[in-house]
Amino acid sequence: GKSTLIRAVQARLLEMNIDVHVTKEPSNSKIGIFTRSAAELFSGKTLACLVAADRYDHLEKEILPLLQQGELVITDRYILSSLILQPMDGVDTLFVEKVNNEIILPDLQIAVWANEEVLKMRLSERDKLTRFEKNNRSVEELKNMKNGVRIIQEWGVPVVNVFNNSDFEENVLLIVENILSVI
């Protein structure tokens, strides 16, 4: 649902003649590809550091140059994902904050929520699950998301909560309106 939502937001912004670039983390760089493949091999602080290293590389080589050219950048996964997943891997949020303390903060954080039943249904439809998705950890994921949103808000980043099990078009409009309010 999240990727489909991002593509729809991108299309709407492009229709409005707003230069927008969509990227993701782990990135498509060598370290990002390694991090994605290593997520099943490494865990805890090791994986948290790999994710942070990819984020810094991603910022330096892709995101910052695009921002300097005046493009709007939408990133599928960023610091909120680390604040959700790394604690599921036994890493304290303070450690996550420390290894990411020099990233640029987003101008706007979109938190895409779904209720536990919807999450379970979507996971049951996937052919392959990551270790974070196995063993029905949706309640833990939602708890970490709530905490991650709180942390990001404490940093002064505006957060828009989108409930992905509600009207898709309304969600696209809500996100676009909020993006337009910060650019």
C-alpha positions in Angstrom: 0.0 0.0 0.0 2.8 2.5 0.9 4.6 2.2 -2.5 1.3 2.6 -4.4 0.5 5.7 -2.3 3.9 7.2 -3.0 3.5 6.6 -6.8 0.1 8.3 -6.7 1.5 11.3 -4.8 4.4 11.6 -7.2 2.0 11.5 -10.2 -0.2 14.2 -8.7 2.8 16.4 -8.0 4.1 15.9 -11.5 0.7 16.9 -12.9 1.2 20.2 -10.9 4.6 20.7 -12.6 6.5 20.1 -9.4 9.8 18.4 -9.9 9.7 15.3 -7.6 12.1 12.5 -7.2 11.2 9.3 -5.3 13.9 7.2 -3.7 14.0 4.5 -1.1 16.0 3.0 1.7 17.9 0.8 1.7 19.1 2.7 -1.4 20.1 1.2 -4.8 23.7 2.0 -4.1 26.3 -0.8 -3.5 26.0 -0.3 0.3 22.2 -0.2 0.1 22.0 -3.4 -2.0 24.5 -5.0 0.5 22.4 -3.8 3.5 19.2 -5.2 2.0 20.8 -8.6 1.4 22.5 -8.6 4.7 19.4 -7.8 6.7 18.8 -11.5 7.1 22.4 -12.2 8.1 23.2 -9.3 10.5 21.1 -8.0 13.4 21.1 -5.6 16.2 23.6 -2.7 16.3 25.5 -4.1 13.3 22.5 -3.9 11.1 21.5 -0.5 12.6 25.0 0.8 11.6 24.7 -0.6 8.1 21.4 1.1 7.6 22.8 4.4 8.9 25.8 4.0 6.7 23.6 3.5 3.7 21.5 6.6 4.8 24.6 8.8 5.0 25.8 7.6 1.6 22.3 8.1 0.2 22.1 11.6 1.5 25.5 12.5 0.1 25.2 11.0 -3.3 21.5 11.3 -4.2 19.3 13.3 -1.8 21.4 16.4 -1.2 22.3 16.9 -4.8 18.7 16.7 -5.8 17.6 19.1 -3.1 20.4 21.5 -4.2 18.9 21.4 -7.7 15.6 22.4 -6.3 13.8 19.1 -6.6 11.4 17.7 -4.1 12.5 14.4 -2.7 10.2 11.7 -1.4 12.0 8.9 0.4 10.2 5.6 0.9 11.7 4.7 4.3 14.0 7.0 6.2 14.6 7.6 9.9 11.1 6.6 11.0 11.7 3.1 9.6 14.9 2.8 11.7 13.0 3.9 14.8 10.5 1.1 14.1 12.6 -1.8 12.9 15.8 -1.4 14.9 14.0 -1.7 18.3 12.3 -4.8 16.9 15.9 -6.1 16.5 16.8 -5.3 20.1 18.4 -1.9 19.5 17.6 0.9 21.9 16.1 4.0 20.2 18.8 6.2 21.8 21.4 4.2 19.8 19.4 4.7 16.6 19.3 8.4 17.3 23.0 8.6 18.0 24.1 6.8 14.8 21.7 9.0 12.8 22.5 12.2 14.6 24.0 14.0 11.6 21.3 13.2 9.0 19.2 16.0 7.6 15.7 15.8 9.1 12.8 15.7 6.7 10.7 18.8 6.2 7.7 16.6 6.6 7.2 13.0 7.8 4.3 11.0 6.5 3.4 8.2 8.9 1.4 5.6 7.0 -0.7 3.5 9.4 -2.8 0.4 9.0 -4.6 -1.4 11.8 -3.3 -4.8 13.0 -5.8 -6.8 11.0 -4.9 -5.1 7.7 -1.2 -5.6 8.4 -1.7 -9.3 9.1 -3.8 -9.7 5.9 -1.1 -7.9 3.8 1.7 -10.1 5.2 -0.3 -13.2 4.6 -0.5 -12.2 0.9 3.3 -11.9 0.4 5.3 -14.8 -1.0 8.3 -14.0 1.1 8.6 -12.4 4.5 11.6 -10.7 6.1 12.6 -11.7 9.6 10.9 -8.5 10.8 7.6 -9.6 9.2 7.6 -13.1 10.5 5.9 -14.4 13.6 3.1 -11.8 13.7 5.0 -8.8 15.1 2.4 -6.2 14.0 1.5 -5.1 17.5 5.2 -4.5 18.3 5.7 -2.6 15.0 2.7 -0.4 15.7 4.0 0.4 19.2 7.4 1.3 17.8 5.8 3.4 15.1 3.9 5.4 17.7 7.1 5.9 19.7 9.1 6.8 16.5 6.5 9.4 15.5 6.7 10.9 19.0 10.5 11.2 18.7 10.4 12.8 15.3 7.8 15.3 16.5 10.1 16.1 19.5 12.8 16.9 16.9 10.4 19.5 15.5 9.5 17.6 12.3 5.8 17.9 11.4 4.1 14.5 11.1 1.0 13.8 9.0 -0.7 10.5 10.0 -2.3 8.7 7.1 -4.5 5.7 7.7 -3.9 3.5 4.7 -7.0 1.4 5.4 -9.2 4.4 4.6 -10.0 6.2 1.3 -6.9 6.0 -1.0 -7.7 9.2 -3.0 -8.4 11.2 0.2 -5.0 10.0 1.5 -3.2 11.1 -1.7 -4.8 14.6 -1.5 -4.0 14.8 2.2 -0.3 14.1 1.5 -0.1 16.4 -1.5 -1.7 19.3 0.5 0.8 18.8 3.3 3.7 18.6 1.0 2.6 21.8 -0.7 2.4 23.5 2.7 6.1 23.0 3.3 7.6 23.6 -0.1 
